[in-house]
Structures are given as C-alpha cells and as structure tokens.
C-alpha cells in the first residue's frame, strides 16, 4: 500500500480542472489515506455518499492535507476505527444512566465552551450516525458517567448513536449538531434538556443542570 514517499497522482492543475472528477479524486483518497485520516476528515463511507457530501474544493483540500501530513495507509493496515455495534454501549441500554426523557420545547438550553477545535467543515445532522467520547459531571464536579476510561468490566470504546433519533437526551441531540469533526467541547446543559423535574433515580437529582465534555470522534455514513 502507500508509504511516506507516495507521489501525487494528480498535479494541482489537473485537480483544479475538469479532467479529474469528484468520484475519481475521492476514490484515490480512499485508496491511499490511512483509516484514521479518512475518519477524521469525513472520507469514510461509500464512494458515492462521500463524493455527494463533499465538494470538489473540499476534496482538493483533503488531498493537499493528506500529502502535507503524509498520513498514508501502511501496507497491511487494518481499519480499527470501526467498532461492532454489538460491542458499543448505548446510553439508553447498557449504561442506563442517560435514559431518554421527553424534553420541554423552547430555545437551546445549553452553554458551550470549545476545548479543542474540529475541522470546521464536517458537522453532523439529524439522521447521521456518530461516535463520541464523553464525560458527564454533576454540579459539584463529580463524574457520574464516562466512556473515556476503562475498567475490568468495560473497555474504552466510543459511544455510537444516531443524531435526532431520541436515543440520547435532548441536550446531546442538539449540542452535537454544533460540533465539527474532531472537536471537543464542554456543554453545560439545563435540566429541561437533561432529566428535568424527575431526575434519574440513584444518580441525578430533579432539576439538575449537567456538564458534559464531548469529543466528536467520527461522523459515520448512514
């Protein structure tokens, strides 16, 4: 496969012209880029879907970035960015800590602070499947849930869910749509978009605002 001495297949003039189509360029990037580079830059998925989602200008930027970083796929490299759905702990099933509650309607009820900038290009939308790292904290700073650290019983693995499907709390469904790929941000989410007046028995008191550090690890193709 590719190595650090890969020679570009296309010249800048060819890329800027009409001789190289989006699908051709996209296919080339998917052939030589590392899986992690594709994951971070929104190049994973079927060729047709990625080419449809990305503009020619964006693909050229990805091409230039790939060669600047020399993030080429190594011979025999395996795709470790994909996880089996069966292994993924969902907030509503296995952890039982972020069960869905019907939220109150109204304007956004969270505050955001960016901790690490993303690529400012790829943003999840309703219906997209994403993977995130997260840590949930109570008002006193105590951590009540996280997938960032592993234990003897649980492995460190990103959480996967479909945006806007109601599988997570309202605050998450709304907050992640403001993030770009690779971004890490802190969100203080009002109780109305968390667990509201009922709270969560044994974990979260009623009418409690919660803080979440969320890193948008990947935007997967549907």
mmCIF file of the C-alpha atoms, coordinates in Angstrom:
data_MODEL
# 
_entry.id   MODEL 
# 
loop_
_atom_site.group_PDB 
_atom_site.id 
_atom_site.type_symbol 
_atom_site.label_atom_id 
_atom_site.label_alt_id 
_atom_site.label_comp_id 
_atom_site.label_asym_id 
_atom_site.label_entity_id 
_atom_site.label_seq_id 
_atom_site.pdbx_PDB_ins_code 
_atom_site.Cartn_x 
_atom_site.Cartn_y 
_atom_site.Cartn_z 
_atom_site.occupancy 
_atom_site.B_iso_or_equiv 
_atom_site.pdbx_formal_charge 
_atom_site.auth_seq_id 
_atom_site.auth_comp_id 
_atom_site.auth_asym_id 
_atom_site.auth_atom_id 
_atom_site.pdbx_PDB_model_num 
ATOM 1   C CA . UNK A 1 1   ? 0.000   0.000  0.000   1.00 0.00 ? 1   UNK A CA 1 
ATOM 2   C CA . UNK A 1 2   ? 1.085   3.595  0.450   1.00 0.00 ? 2   UNK A CA 1 
ATOM 3   C CA . UNK A 1 3   ? 4.181   4.837  2.270   1.00 0.00 ? 3   UNK A CA 1 
ATOM 4   C CA . UNK A 1 4   ? 5.774   8.171  3.127   1.00 0.00 ? 4   UNK A CA 1 
ATOM 5   C CA . UNK A 1 5   ? 7.218   8.547  -0.391  1.00 0.00 ? 5   UNK A CA 1 
ATOM 6   C CA . UNK A 1 6   ? 3.912   8.482  -2.246  1.00 0.00 ? 6   UNK A CA 1 
ATOM 7   C CA . UNK A 1 7   ? 3.961   10.653 -5.354  1.00 0.00 ? 7   UNK A CA 1 
ATOM 8   C CA . UNK A 1 8   ? 0.761   12.592 -6.079  1.00 0.00 ? 8   UNK A CA 1 
ATOM 9   C CA . UNK A 1 9   ? -1.215  11.067 -8.911  1.00 0.00 ? 9   UNK A CA 1 
ATOM 10  C CA . UNK A 1 10  ? -2.602  14.416 -9.998  1.00 0.00 ? 10  UNK A CA 1 
ATOM 11  C CA . UNK A 1 11  ? -0.941  17.791 -10.477 1.00 0.00 ? 11  UNK A CA 1 
ATOM 12  C CA . UNK A 1 12  ? -2.513  20.932 -8.984  1.00 0.00 ? 12  UNK A CA 1 
ATOM 13  C CA . UNK A 1 13  ? -3.576  21.930 -12.494 1.00 0.00 ? 13  UNK A CA 1 
ATOM 14  C CA . UNK A 1 14  ? -5.311  18.608 -13.080 1.00 0.00 ? 14  UNK A CA 1 
ATOM 15  C CA . UNK A 1 15  ? -7.126  18.832 -9.752  1.00 0.00 ? 15  UNK A CA 1 
ATOM 16  C CA . UNK A 1 16  ? -8.332  22.352 -10.472 1.00 0.00 ? 16  UNK A CA 1 
ATOM 17  C CA . UNK A 1 17  ? -9.518  21.431 -13.963 1.00 0.00 ? 17  UNK A CA 1 
ATOM 18  C CA . UNK A 1 18  ? -12.373 19.281 -15.194 1.00 0.00 ? 18  UNK A CA 1 
ATOM 19  C CA . UNK A 1 19  ? -10.195 16.302 -16.061 1.00 0.00 ? 19  UNK A CA 1 
ATOM 20  C CA . UNK A 1 20  ? -10.469 14.809 -12.575 1.00 0.00 ? 20  UNK A CA 1 
ATOM 21  C CA . UNK A 1 21  ? -13.989 14.182 -11.306 1.00 0.00 ? 21  UNK A CA 1 
ATOM 22  C CA . UNK A 1 22  ? -15.039 14.252 -7.669  1.00 0.00 ? 22  UNK A CA 1 
ATOM 23  C CA . UNK A 1 23  ? -15.528 10.482 -7.653  1.00 0.00 ? 23  UNK A CA 1 
ATOM 24  C CA . UNK A 1 24  ? -12.083 9.888  -9.136  1.00 0.00 ? 24  UNK A CA 1 
ATOM 25  C CA . UNK A 1 25  ? -10.421 12.121 -6.556  1.00 0.00 ? 25  UNK A CA 1 
ATOM 26  C CA . UNK A 1 26  ? -12.476 10.681 -3.728  1.00 0.00 ? 26  UNK A CA 1 
ATOM 27  C CA . UNK A 1 27  ? -11.635 7.121  -4.792  1.00 0.00 ? 27  UNK A CA 1 
ATOM 28  C CA . UNK A 1 28  ? -7.945  7.998  -4.935  1.00 0.00 ? 28  UNK A CA 1 
ATOM 29  C CA . UNK A 1 29  ? -8.009  9.452  -1.410  1.00 0.00 ? 29  UNK A CA 1 
ATOM 30  C CA . UNK A 1 30  ? -9.840  6.432  -0.038  1.00 0.00 ? 30  UNK A CA 1 
ATOM 31  C CA . UNK A 1 31  ? -7.247  4.189  -1.680  1.00 0.00 ? 31  UNK A CA 1 
ATOM 32  C CA . UNK A 1 32  ? -4.121  5.780  -0.185  1.00 0.00 ? 32  UNK A CA 1 
ATOM 33  C CA . UNK A 1 33  ? -5.222  7.600  3.007   1.00 0.00 ? 33  UNK A CA 1 
ATOM 34  C CA . UNK A 1 34  ? -4.930  5.994  6.425   1.00 0.00 ? 34  UNK A CA 1 
ATOM 35  C CA . UNK A 1 35  ? -8.182  4.921  8.015   1.00 0.00 ? 35  UNK A CA 1 
ATOM 36  C CA . UNK A 1 36  ? -7.693  7.447  10.808  1.00 0.00 ? 36  UNK A CA 1 
ATOM 37  C CA . UNK A 1 37  ? -7.201  10.285 8.305   1.00 0.00 ? 37  UNK A CA 1 
ATOM 38  C CA . UNK A 1 38  ? -10.388 9.298  6.482   1.00 0.00 ? 38  UNK A CA 1 
ATOM 39  C CA . UNK A 1 39  ? -12.273 9.067  9.765   1.00 0.00 ? 39  UNK A CA 1 
ATOM 40  C CA . UNK A 1 40  ? -11.140 12.495 10.937  1.00 0.00 ? 40  UNK A CA 1 
ATOM 41  C CA . UNK A 1 41  ? -11.777 14.211 7.613   1.00 0.00 ? 41  UNK A CA 1 
ATOM 42  C CA . UNK A 1 42  ? -15.119 12.687 6.699   1.00 0.00 ? 42  UNK A CA 1 
ATOM 43  C CA . UNK A 1 43  ? -13.826 10.464 3.886   1.00 0.00 ? 43  UNK A CA 1 
ATOM 44  C CA . UNK A 1 44  ? -15.100 7.144  5.194   1.00 0.00 ? 44  UNK A CA 1 
ATOM 45  C CA . UNK A 1 45  ? -18.162 5.514  3.716   1.00 0.00 ? 45  UNK A CA 1 
ATOM 46  C CA . UNK A 1 46  ? -19.271 4.540  0.244   1.00 0.00 ? 46  UNK A CA 1 
ATOM 47  C CA . UNK A 1 47  ? -17.629 6.369  -2.628  1.00 0.00 ? 47  UNK A CA 1 
ATOM 48  C CA . UNK A 1 48  ? -20.963 7.691  -3.890  1.00 0.00 ? 48  UNK A CA 1 
ATOM 49  C CA . UNK A 1 49  ? -22.000 9.058  -0.494  1.00 0.00 ? 49  UNK A CA 1 
ATOM 50  C CA . UNK A 1 50  ? -18.702 10.761 0.258   1.00 0.00 ? 50  UNK A CA 1 
ATOM 51  C CA . UNK A 1 51  ? -18.478 12.263 -3.238  1.00 0.00 ? 51  UNK A CA 1 
ATOM 52  C CA . UNK A 1 52  ? -22.042 13.542 -2.879  1.00 0.00 ? 52  UNK A CA 1 
ATOM 53  C CA . UNK A 1 53  ? -21.371 15.070 0.519   1.00 0.00 ? 53  UNK A CA 1 
ATOM 54  C CA . UNK A 1 54  ? -18.040 16.691 -0.336  1.00 0.00 ? 54  UNK A CA 1 
ATOM 55  C CA . UNK A 1 55  ? -17.445 19.497 -2.819  1.00 0.00 ? 55  UNK A CA 1 
ATOM 56  C CA . UNK A 1 56  ? -14.537 19.376 -5.262  1.00 0.00 ? 56  UNK A CA 1 
ATOM 57  C CA . UNK A 1 57  ? -12.856 22.171 -3.318  1.00 0.00 ? 57  UNK A CA 1 
ATOM 58  C CA . UNK A 1 58  ? -13.136 20.228 -0.069  1.00 0.00 ? 58  UNK A CA 1 
ATOM 59  C CA . UNK A 1 59  ? -11.695 17.095 -1.669  1.00 0.00 ? 59  UNK A CA 1 
ATOM 60  C CA . UNK A 1 60  ? -8.757  19.093 -3.025  1.00 0.00 ? 60  UNK A CA 1 
ATOM 61  C CA . UNK A 1 61  ? -8.172  20.475 0.467   1.00 0.00 ? 61  UNK A CA 1 
ATOM 62  C CA . UNK A 1 62  ? -8.246  16.921 1.834   1.00 0.00 ? 62  UNK A CA 1 
ATOM 63  C CA . UNK A 1 63  ? -5.804  15.865 -0.878  1.00 0.00 ? 63  UNK A CA 1 
ATOM 64  C CA . UNK A 1 64  ? -3.362  18.646 -0.024  1.00 0.00 ? 64  UNK A CA 1 
ATOM 65  C CA . UNK A 1 65  ? -3.689  17.992 3.692   1.00 0.00 ? 65  UNK A CA 1 
ATOM 66  C CA . UNK A 1 66  ? -3.054  14.281 3.188   1.00 0.00 ? 66  UNK A CA 1 
ATOM 67  C CA . UNK A 1 67  ? 0.231   14.929 1.417   1.00 0.00 ? 67  UNK A CA 1 
ATOM 68  C CA . UNK A 1 68  ? 1.248   17.612 3.900   1.00 0.00 ? 68  UNK A CA 1 
ATOM 69  C CA . UNK A 1 69  ? 0.708   15.263 6.833   1.00 0.00 ? 69  UNK A CA 1 
ATOM 70  C CA . UNK A 1 70  ? 1.880   12.171 4.920   1.00 0.00 ? 70  UNK A CA 1 
ATOM 71  C CA . UNK A 1 71  ? -0.997  10.328 6.549   1.00 0.00 ? 71  UNK A CA 1 
ATOM 72  C CA . UNK A 1 72  ? -0.868  7.456  4.070   1.00 0.00 ? 72  UNK A CA 1 
ATOM 73  C CA . UNK A 1 73  ? -2.117  3.960  4.669   1.00 0.00 ? 73  UNK A CA 1 
ATOM 74  C CA . UNK A 1 74  ? 0.582   1.472  5.531   1.00 0.00 ? 74  UNK A CA 1 
ATOM 75  C CA . UNK A 1 75  ? 0.779   -1.939 3.946   1.00 0.00 ? 75  UNK A CA 1 
ATOM 76  C CA . UNK A 1 76  ? -1.405  -4.378 5.861   1.00 0.00 ? 76  UNK A CA 1 
ATOM 77  C CA . UNK A 1 77  ? -3.010  -1.640 7.949   1.00 0.00 ? 77  UNK A CA 1 
ATOM 78  C CA . UNK A 1 78  ? -6.326  -2.703 9.447   1.00 0.00 ? 78  UNK A CA 1 
ATOM 79  C CA . UNK A 1 79  ? -9.309  -0.456 9.997   1.00 0.00 ? 79  UNK A CA 1 
ATOM 80  C CA . UNK A 1 80  ? -9.507  -0.060 13.773  1.00 0.00 ? 80  UNK A CA 1 
ATOM 81  C CA . UNK A 1 81  ? -11.828 2.954  13.620  1.00 0.00 ? 81  UNK A CA 1 
ATOM 82  C CA . UNK A 1 82  ? -14.950 0.850  13.085  1.00 0.00 ? 82  UNK A CA 1 
ATOM 83  C CA . UNK A 1 83  ? -16.449 -0.977 16.035  1.00 0.00 ? 83  UNK A CA 1 
ATOM 84  C CA . UNK A 1 84  ? -19.027 -3.718 16.010  1.00 0.00 ? 84  UNK A CA 1 
ATOM 85  C CA . UNK A 1 85  ? -22.413 -2.434 17.027  1.00 0.00 ? 85  UNK A CA 1 
ATOM 86  C CA . UNK A 1 86  ? -22.757 -5.298 19.463  1.00 0.00 ? 86  UNK A CA 1 
ATOM 87  C CA . UNK A 1 87  ? -19.711 -4.041 21.361  1.00 0.00 ? 87  UNK A CA 1 
ATOM 88  C CA . UNK A 1 88  ? -20.917 -0.469 21.657  1.00 0.00 ? 88  UNK A CA 1 
ATOM 89  C CA . UNK A 1 89  ? -22.565 0.511  24.915  1.00 0.00 ? 89  UNK A CA 1 
ATOM 90  C CA . UNK A 1 90  ? -25.575 2.685  24.228  1.00 0.00 ? 90  UNK A CA 1 
ATOM 91  C CA . UNK A 1 91  ? -26.596 5.295  26.751  1.00 0.00 ? 91  UNK A CA 1 
ATOM 92  C CA . UNK A 1 92  ? -30.151 4.018  26.935  1.00 0.00 ? 92  UNK A CA 1 
ATOM 93  C CA . UNK A 1 93  ? -29.411 0.312  27.201  1.00 0.00 ? 93  UNK A CA 1 
ATOM 94  C CA . UNK A 1 94  ? -26.161 -0.793 28.822  1.00 0.00 ? 94  UNK A CA 1 
ATOM 95  C CA . UNK A 1 95  ? -25.202 2.204  30.950  1.00 0.00 ? 95  UNK A CA 1 
ATOM 96  C CA . UNK A 1 96  ? -28.809 3.011  31.970  1.00 0.00 ? 96  UNK A CA 1 
ATOM 97  C CA . UNK A 1 97  ? -27.512 6.411  33.052  1.00 0.00 ? 97  UNK A CA 1 
ATOM 98  C CA . UNK A 1 98  ? -28.661 8.598  30.197  1.00 0.00 ? 98  UNK A CA 1 
ATOM 99  C CA . UNK A 1 99  ? -32.132 7.253  29.579  1.00 0.00 ? 99  UNK A CA 1 
ATOM 100 C CA . UNK A 1 100 ? -34.309 9.406  27.389  1.00 0.00 ? 100 UNK A CA 1 
ATOM 101 C CA . UNK A 1 101 ? -36.881 11.719 28.914  1.00 0.00 ? 101 UNK A CA 1 
ATOM 102 C CA . UNK A 1 102 ? -39.324 13.770 26.891  1.00 0.00 ? 102 UNK A CA 1 
ATOM 103 C CA . UNK A 1 103 ? -37.883 17.323 26.971  1.00 0.00 ? 103 UNK A CA 1 
ATOM 104 C CA . UNK A 1 104 ? -39.608 20.658 27.178  1.00 0.00 ? 104 UNK A CA 1 
ATOM 105 C CA . UNK A 1 105 ? -39.628 22.622 23.925  1.00 0.00 ? 105 UNK A CA 1 
ATOM 106 C CA . UNK A 1 106 ? -38.032 26.018 23.528  1.00 0.00 ? 106 UNK A CA 1 
ATOM 107 C CA . UNK A 1 107 ? -34.740 27.686 22.621  1.00 0.00 ? 107 UNK A CA 1 
ATOM 108 C CA . UNK A 1 108 ? -31.373 25.909 23.107  1.00 0.00 ? 108 UNK A CA 1 
ATOM 109 C CA . UNK A 1 109 ? -30.823 25.224 26.781  1.00 0.00 ? 109 UNK A CA 1 
ATOM 110 C CA . UNK A 1 110 ? -27.076 24.736 26.970  1.00 0.00 ? 110 UNK A CA 1 
ATOM 111 C CA . UNK A 1 111 ? -23.844 26.712 27.171  1.00 0.00 ? 111 UNK A CA 1 
ATOM 112 C CA . UNK A 1 112 ? -20.826 25.703 25.104  1.00 0.00 ? 112 UNK A CA 1 
ATOM 113 C CA . UNK A 1 113 ? -17.073 26.123 25.519  1.00 0.00 ? 113 UNK A CA 1 
ATOM 114 C CA . UNK A 1 114 ? -14.732 24.734 22.853  1.00 0.00 ? 114 UNK A CA 1 
ATOM 115 C CA . UNK A 1 115 ? -11.787 22.822 24.305  1.00 0.00 ? 115 UNK A CA 1 
ATOM 116 C CA . UNK A 1 116 ? -10.298 21.612 21.018  1.00 0.00 ? 116 UNK A CA 1 
ATOM 117 C CA . UNK A 1 117 ? -11.232 22.890 17.583  1.00 0.00 ? 117 UNK A CA 1 
ATOM 118 C CA . UNK A 1 118 ? -12.523 20.487 14.941  1.00 0.00 ? 118 UNK A CA 1 
ATOM 119 C CA . UNK A 1 119 ? -12.060 20.715 11.181  1.00 0.00 ? 119 UNK A CA 1 
ATOM 120 C CA . UNK A 1 120 ? -14.811 23.375 10.963  1.00 0.00 ? 120 UNK A CA 1 
ATOM 121 C CA . UNK A 1 121 ? -16.140 21.660 7.853   1.00 0.00 ? 121 UNK A CA 1 
ATOM 122 C CA . UNK A 1 122 ? -17.990 18.462 8.683   1.00 0.00 ? 122 UNK A CA 1 
ATOM 123 C CA . UNK A 1 123 ? -20.955 18.812 11.041  1.00 0.00 ? 123 UNK A CA 1 
ATOM 124 C CA . UNK A 1 124 ? -23.396 16.032 11.974  1.00 0.00 ? 124 UNK A CA 1 
ATOM 125 C CA . UNK A 1 125 ? -27.015 16.498 11.014  1.00 0.00 ? 125 UNK A CA 1 
ATOM 126 C CA . UNK A 1 126 ? -30.189 14.725 12.006  1.00 0.00 ? 126 UNK A CA 1 
ATOM 127 C CA . UNK A 1 127 ? -30.039 11.095 10.879  1.00 0.00 ? 127 UNK A CA 1 
ATOM 128 C CA . UNK A 1 128 ? -26.230 10.853 10.883  1.00 0.00 ? 128 UNK A CA 1 
ATOM 129 C CA . UNK A 1 129 ? -24.606 8.174  12.999  1.00 0.00 ? 129 UNK A CA 1 
ATOM 130 C CA . UNK A 1 130 ? -21.746 9.497  15.098  1.00 0.00 ? 130 UNK A CA 1 
ATOM 131 C CA . UNK A 1 131 ? -19.217 8.242  17.628  1.00 0.00 ? 131 UNK A CA 1 
ATOM 132 C CA . UNK A 1 132 ? -18.241 10.297 20.661  1.00 0.00 ? 132 UNK A CA 1 
ATOM 133 C CA . UNK A 1 133 ? -16.082 10.210 23.753  1.00 0.00 ? 133 UNK A CA 1 
ATOM 134 C CA . UNK A 1 134 ? -17.824 11.777 26.727  1.00 0.00 ? 134 UNK A CA 1 
ATOM 135 C CA . UNK A 1 135 ? -17.647 12.518 30.436  1.00 0.00 ? 135 UNK A CA 1 
ATOM 136 C CA . UNK A 1 136 ? -20.715 13.604 32.427  1.00 0.00 ? 136 UNK A CA 1 
ATOM 137 C CA . UNK A 1 137 ? -20.331 15.649 35.602  1.00 0.00 ? 137 UNK A CA 1 
ATOM 138 C CA . UNK A 1 138 ? -22.667 16.768 38.364  1.00 0.00 ? 138 UNK A CA 1 
ATOM 139 C CA . UNK A 1 139 ? -22.742 20.437 39.503  1.00 0.00 ? 139 UNK A CA 1 
ATOM 140 C CA . UNK A 1 140 ? -20.169 19.632 42.234  1.00 0.00 ? 140 UNK A CA 1 
ATOM 141 C CA . UNK A 1 141 ? -17.747 18.258 39.638  1.00 0.00 ? 141 UNK A CA 1 
ATOM 142 C CA . UNK A 1 142 ? -18.248 14.572 40.423  1.00 0.00 ? 142 UNK A CA 1 
ATOM 143 C CA . UNK A 1 143 ? -18.182 12.314 37.353  1.00 0.00 ? 143 UNK A CA 1 
ATOM 144 C CA . UNK A 1 144 ? -21.345 10.226 37.083  1.00 0.00 ? 144 UNK A CA 1 
ATOM 145 C CA . UNK A 1 145 ? -20.702 8.648  33.685  1.00 0.00 ? 145 UNK A CA 1 
ATOM 146 C CA . UNK A 1 146 ? -17.871 8.393  31.145  1.00 0.00 ? 146 UNK A CA 1 
ATOM 147 C CA . UNK A 1 147 ? -16.541 6.173  28.379  1.00 0.00 ? 147 UNK A CA 1 
ATOM 148 C CA . UNK A 1 148 ? -13.114 7.798  28.341  1.00 0.00 ? 148 UNK A CA 1 
ATOM 149 C CA . UNK A 1 149 ? -11.664 5.451  30.934  1.00 0.00 ? 149 UNK A CA 1 
ATOM 150 C CA . UNK A 1 150 ? -11.898 1.680  31.013  1.00 0.00 ? 150 UNK A CA 1 
ATOM 151 C CA . UNK A 1 151 ? -12.364 -0.775 33.842  1.00 0.00 ? 151 UNK A CA 1 
ATOM 152 C CA . UNK A 1 152 ? -12.001 -4.512 34.240  1.00 0.00 ? 152 UNK A CA 1 
ATOM 153 C CA . UNK A 1 153 ? -15.604 -4.916 33.096  1.00 0.00 ? 153 UNK A CA 1 
ATOM 154 C CA . UNK A 1 154 ? -15.764 -2.282 30.364  1.00 0.00 ? 154 UNK A CA 1 
ATOM 155 C CA . UNK A 1 155 ? -13.391 -1.432 27.538  1.00 0.00 ? 155 UNK A CA 1 
ATOM 156 C CA . UNK A 1 156 ? -12.629 2.076  26.349  1.00 0.00 ? 156 UNK A CA 1 
ATOM 157 C CA . UNK A 1 157 ? -14.827 2.461  23.296  1.00 0.00 ? 157 UNK A CA 1 
ATOM 158 C CA . UNK A 1 158 ? -16.581 5.445  21.655  1.00 0.00 ? 158 UNK A CA 1 
ATOM 159 C CA . UNK A 1 159 ? -20.336 5.720  22.033  1.00 0.00 ? 159 UNK A CA 1 
ATOM 160 C CA . UNK A 1 160 ? -22.264 5.416  18.766  1.00 0.00 ? 160 UNK A CA 1 
ATOM 161 C CA . UNK A 1 161 ? -25.762 6.799  18.193  1.00 0.00 ? 161 UNK A CA 1 
ATOM 162 C CA . UNK A 1 162 ? -27.934 8.351  15.503  1.00 0.00 ? 162 UNK A CA 1 
ATOM 163 C CA . UNK A 1 163 ? -28.435 12.091 15.857  1.00 0.00 ? 163 UNK A CA 1 
ATOM 164 C CA . UNK A 1 164 ? -32.036 13.182 16.391  1.00 0.00 ? 164 UNK A CA 1 
ATOM 165 C CA . UNK A 1 165 ? -33.392 9.673  16.893  1.00 0.00 ? 165 UNK A CA 1 
ATOM 166 C CA . UNK A 1 166 ? -34.240 10.191 20.554  1.00 0.00 ? 166 UNK A CA 1 
ATOM 167 C CA . UNK A 1 167 ? -31.694 7.647  21.779  1.00 0.00 ? 167 UNK A CA 1 
ATOM 168 C CA . UNK A 1 168 ? -29.955 10.231 23.962  1.00 0.00 ? 168 UNK A CA 1 
ATOM 169 C CA . UNK A 1 169 ? -31.072 13.250 25.983  1.00 0.00 ? 169 UNK A CA 1 
ATOM 170 C CA . UNK A 1 170 ? -32.345 16.302 24.109  1.00 0.00 ? 170 UNK A CA 1 
ATOM 171 C CA . UNK A 1 171 ? -29.289 18.325 25.132  1.00 0.00 ? 171 UNK A CA 1 
ATOM 172 C CA . UNK A 1 172 ? -26.978 15.866 23.392  1.00 0.00 ? 172 UNK A CA 1 
ATOM 173 C CA . UNK A 1 173 ? -29.053 15.640 20.222  1.00 0.00 ? 173 UNK A CA 1 
ATOM 174 C CA . UNK A 1 174 ? -28.927 19.417 19.889  1.00 0.00 ? 174 UNK A CA 1 
ATOM 175 C CA . UNK A 1 175 ? -25.397 20.096 21.152  1.00 0.00 ? 175 UNK A CA 1 
ATOM 176 C CA . UNK A 1 176 ? -23.558 17.659 18.873  1.00 0.00 ? 176 UNK A CA 1 
ATOM 177 C CA . UNK A 1 177 ? -25.014 19.346 15.786  1.00 0.00 ? 177 UNK A CA 1 
ATOM 178 C CA . UNK A 1 178 ? -22.963 22.434 16.678  1.00 0.00 ? 178 UNK A CA 1 
ATOM 179 C CA . UNK A 1 179 ? -19.699 20.452 16.609  1.00 0.00 ? 179 UNK A CA 1 
ATOM 180 C CA . UNK A 1 180 ? -17.387 19.765 13.684  1.00 0.00 ? 180 UNK A CA 1 
ATOM 181 C CA . UNK A 1 181 ? -15.451 16.529 13.234  1.00 0.00 ? 181 UNK A CA 1 
ATOM 182 C CA . UNK A 1 182 ? -12.628 16.165 15.771  1.00 0.00 ? 182 UNK A CA 1 
ATOM 183 C CA . UNK A 1 183 ? -13.970 18.905 18.043  1.00 0.00 ? 183 UNK A CA 1 
ATOM 184 C CA . UNK A 1 184 ? -14.013 18.564 21.809  1.00 0.00 ? 184 UNK A CA 1 
ATOM 185 C CA . UNK A 1 185 ? -16.295 20.885 23.776  1.00 0.00 ? 185 UNK A CA 1 
ATOM 186 C CA . UNK A 1 186 ? -17.764 21.341 27.218  1.00 0.00 ? 186 UNK A CA 1 
ATOM 187 C CA . UNK A 1 187 ? -21.532 21.750 27.452  1.00 0.00 ? 187 UNK A CA 1 
ATOM 188 C CA . UNK A 1 188 ? -23.489 22.891 30.473  1.00 0.00 ? 188 UNK A CA 1 
ATOM 189 C CA . UNK A 1 189 ? -26.959 21.569 29.721  1.00 0.00 ? 189 UNK A CA 1 
ATOM 190 C CA . UNK A 1 190 ? -30.014 22.851 31.540  1.00 0.00 ? 190 UNK A CA 1 
ATOM 191 C CA . UNK A 1 191 ? -32.127 20.343 33.410  1.00 0.00 ? 191 UNK A CA 1 
ATOM 192 C CA . UNK A 1 192 ? -35.011 20.785 30.929  1.00 0.00 ? 192 UNK A CA 1 
ATOM 193 C CA . UNK A 1 193 ? -32.829 19.152 28.270  1.00 0.00 ? 193 UNK A CA 1 
ATOM 194 C CA . UNK A 1 194 ? -31.420 16.534 30.651  1.00 0.00 ? 194 UNK A CA 1 
ATOM 195 C CA . UNK A 1 195 ? -33.741 14.792 33.116  1.00 0.00 ? 195 UNK A CA 1 
ATOM 196 C CA . UNK A 1 196 ? -35.982 17.679 34.137  1.00 0.00 ? 196 UNK A CA 1 
ATOM 197 C CA . UNK A 1 197 ? -38.260 17.536 37.148  1.00 0.00 ? 197 UNK A CA 1 
ATOM 198 C CA . UNK A 1 198 ? -37.981 13.758 37.595  1.00 0.00 ? 198 UNK A CA 1 
ATOM 199 C CA . UNK A 1 199 ? -34.210 13.437 37.639  1.00 0.00 ? 199 UNK A CA 1 
ATOM 200 C CA . UNK A 1 200 ? -32.638 9.990  37.480  1.00 0.00 ? 200 UNK A CA 1 
ATOM 201 C CA . UNK A 1 201 ? -33.146 7.766  40.496  1.00 0.00 ? 201 UNK A CA 1 
ATOM 202 C CA . UNK A 1 202 ? -29.932 6.968  42.293  1.00 0.00 ? 202 UNK A CA 1 
ATOM 203 C CA . UNK A 1 203 ? -27.791 9.224  40.137  1.00 0.00 ? 203 UNK A CA 1 
ATOM 204 C CA . UNK A 1 204 ? -29.202 12.666 39.372  1.00 0.00 ? 204 UNK A CA 1 
ATOM 205 C CA . UNK A 1 205 ? -31.483 14.841 41.486  1.00 0.00 ? 205 UNK A CA 1 
ATOM 206 C CA . UNK A 1 206 ? -34.505 16.582 39.929  1.00 0.00 ? 206 UNK A CA 1 
ATOM 207 C CA . UNK A 1 207 ? -33.938 19.929 38.198  1.00 0.00 ? 207 UNK A CA 1 
ATOM 208 C CA . UNK A 1 208 ? -30.176 19.394 37.920  1.00 0.00 ? 208 UNK A CA 1 
ATOM 209 C CA . UNK A 1 209 ? -28.047 21.081 35.266  1.00 0.00 ? 209 UNK A CA 1 
ATOM 210 C CA . UNK A 1 210 ? -25.314 18.754 33.993  1.00 0.00 ? 210 UNK A CA 1 
ATOM 211 C CA . UNK A 1 211 ? -21.900 19.303 32.438  1.00 0.00 ? 211 UNK A CA 1 
ATOM 212 C CA . UNK A 1 212 ? -20.638 17.101 29.606  1.00 0.00 ? 212 UNK A CA 1 
ATOM 213 C CA . UNK A 1 213 ? -17.276 17.053 27.899  1.00 0.00 ? 213 UNK A CA 1 
ATOM 214 C CA . UNK A 1 214 ? -17.952 15.621 24.443  1.00 0.00 ? 214 UNK A CA 1 
ATOM 215 C CA . UNK A 1 215 ? -15.449 14.841 21.698  1.00 0.00 ? 215 UNK A CA 1 
ATOM 216 C CA . UNK A 1 216 ? -16.868 14.205 18.231  1.00 0.00 ? 216 UNK A CA 1 
ATOM 217 C CA . UNK A 1 217 ? -14.708 11.255 17.283  1.00 0.00 ? 217 UNK A CA 1 
ATOM 218 C CA . UNK A 1 218 ? -16.350 10.338 13.987  1.00 0.00 ? 218 UNK A CA 1 
ATOM 219 C CA . UNK A 1 219 ? -19.263 11.058 11.688  1.00 0.00 ? 219 UNK A CA 1 
ATOM 220 C CA . UNK A 1 220 ? -20.211 7.754  10.050  1.00 0.00 ? 220 UNK A CA 1 
ATOM 221 C CA . UNK A 1 221 ? -22.140 7.259  6.829   1.00 0.00 ? 221 UNK A CA 1 
ATOM 222 C CA . UNK A 1 222 ? -25.729 6.074  7.211   1.00 0.00 ? 222 UNK A CA 1 
# 
